[in-house]
Amino acid sequence: MSTSSKKNNVYKTVILLVVLYGCETWTLTLREEQRLRVFENKVLRKVSGAKRDAVTGEWRKLHNAELHALYSSPDIIRDIKSRRLRWAGHVARKGEFRNAYRLICFLGHVRMSAPKVTLIADPVTLGEGPHWDHDSQALYYVNVRGSTVNKYVPATKKHTTVKIEGGPVSIVIPVEGTNDKFVITVGRNVAIMTWDGESDTPADVKHVCTVDTEQSQDTRLNDGKADPTGRLWAGTMCSDTEFPQKIIPELGAMYSFSKDWKATKHLRKITVSNGFAWTEDLKIMYYIDSTTRKVHAFDFDVENGKISNKRTAFDYETNNVEGIPDGMAIDTEGKLWVACFEGSKVMENTEILLEASKAIGLEVNPEKTKYMIMPRDQNIVRNGNIKVGDLSFEGVEKFKYLGATVTNINDTREEIKHRINMGNACYYSVEKLLSSSLLSKNLKVRIYKTVILPVLLYGCETWTLTLREEHRLRVFENKALRKIFGAKRDEVTGEWRKLHNAELHALYSSPDVIRNIKSRRLRWAGHVARMGESRNAYSVLVGRPEGKRPLGRPRRRWEDNIKMYLREVGYDDRDWINLAQDRDRWRAYVRAAMNLRVIRIDPMTGKLLLEIEIPAPQVTSVTFGGPQLDELYVTSANLNQSEELQKKYPLSGATFHVTGIGAKGYPGQPVKL
């Protein structure tokens, strides 16, 4: 073997292995490919040496082409590509139960362009029942509390509304073969409405069927849909819609209706009847009773219109999905799209510590052990050392505990300032990634959520925020979002400008940093409230210091924030600790503190596939639409929200249009008569 061949083998077996360790996971830019080639050429020039020029007779470096002709092996970039393909095939054969397989599937999803959510209709009290009429390319939906049927034509952006008398309206479905007949519900009644789609009053509303006639308490029809054969299905619930506080359980039922309007009851003891969907082969029907927080599947007998073999297709609890399932649609791949509704005696204690440590063979290191006193009078300074036996312990005004800063005046401003500084350090470490044109905005948002936000919000459950601190946190988040989404060309002047805050959060379409903190604190408060009297954290929560608040201490207590958040989501804050003992009810309030979403799930495996954030807390229903049926129309509600909450979420109750979802669905099925 020649000397050059031996040197090449050394390069391949020693140097190249170090350089390419883990390259199977790399995503290379042109600049990085160039740097790797420069490195390899440097090594190969050392291996191959110089060459005497045939014309001048002088020694010169080998050109790149000459180097690789002598090397006669794949260059470093081709080597990386080969290794990555080999690894991709290996992972693809692992199957869905292996984490590596799930990861490549996840990476495949995040490279897809992020769904875009836009506002198409102003807020109403309770938007529901969206139905896409493919023939007329129009969206129909209802305002349940307002008793109106609404029509929206995307091509012309025209809105039309008709008022229905007699009770809440929850369904609107066209009658097949007509352009002015619609099946609607009015309270407990199913009715045929005659409407030209333009007038503000219907030509006629004829009641054809009444359900729950044996029910002594007041109920009303809720969500409904026609199956692919044109048969109407709908369900009922109690008429008191102060959800979730005053829902009366198991008053409702689920029905189907024949062409001559005879109602067949399929299920009893339903609390909140909601979404329906059917598979393309008509063998399975999916159904939602919202308060179960599950999507159920049934075997479907299409000929006789019967269901059987009830089972769970998707469980919100198991998949750790926040919110309550509401309306539902199915795409051409058989995946379900579900609307989520509300988304502290130093000496004595030190001696005890020393004795307890000795008992188990531990020694206290005085250099690493400090003490801190929290005096009621801030003018008293107690920073001196104390002696316990032969040991001396330093007194401090603040210290770090589990990564969080604790001060002797119980001031969280120091900790919040530190977290913002840490967030900034993290932000600048990934700044180039956030501004890179090679990464999708969806992936950048995920980097922000998974890398920056956990650093910023570490320990936020214990914070007591003032308006100034809320502002500082929002400023930080807006800075990061501007880096992610870039600038925008002004439609009037044609000049590039920064995105306004409202534009940023419309693009971000996720709960902002303050709502995130509120949700985390409510979750932690519920956890501590359920600990019981034997736990120190619970004692701190319910304990009341003697005397008045010392001058200079924060006016707002941690518990005051919890009560304020509960008022924002509709609870009057009385005896909230007892409320927290009911996990399910408490979780409903925790979820209400966050914006909720539309999710895509696989009913065959019971797995969550995708989440789309909607800028409204109470998302009610979803349907496919658009010329290619690859868009979503989403309705929302504004139920029992406080004035303060409505100011924070002005789009509550609006209807939204979502594009870029990467899936196609089916048009709304009309009723056949």
PECORZI-V999501 format. One record per helix or strand of 2 or more residues. SS is the DSSP state (H for helix, E for strand). FROM is the first residue (numbers start at 0). TO is the last residue. Records with the same first field share a line. If there is no record, write none. Layout:
SS->FROM-TO / FROM-TO
This chain:
H->2-18 / 22-24 / 29-47 / 63-70 / 75-91 / 98-109 / 289-291 / 345-358 / 412-428 / 430-434 / 440-455 / 459-461 / 466-484 / 500-507 / 512-528 / 535-541 / 557-567 / 575-579 / 582-591 / 642-647
E->50-51 / 58-59 / 115-120 / 125-132 / 137-142 / 147-152 / 157-162 / 171-174 / 180-185 / 188-193 / 203-209 / 218-225 / 231-237 / 251-256 / 262-269 / 271-277 / 283-288 / 293-300 / 305-314 / 323-330 / 335-340 / 369-370 / 385-387 / 390-394 / 397-400 / 403-406 / 487-488 / 495-496 / 596-601 / 606-612 / 617-624 / 630-636 / 654-658
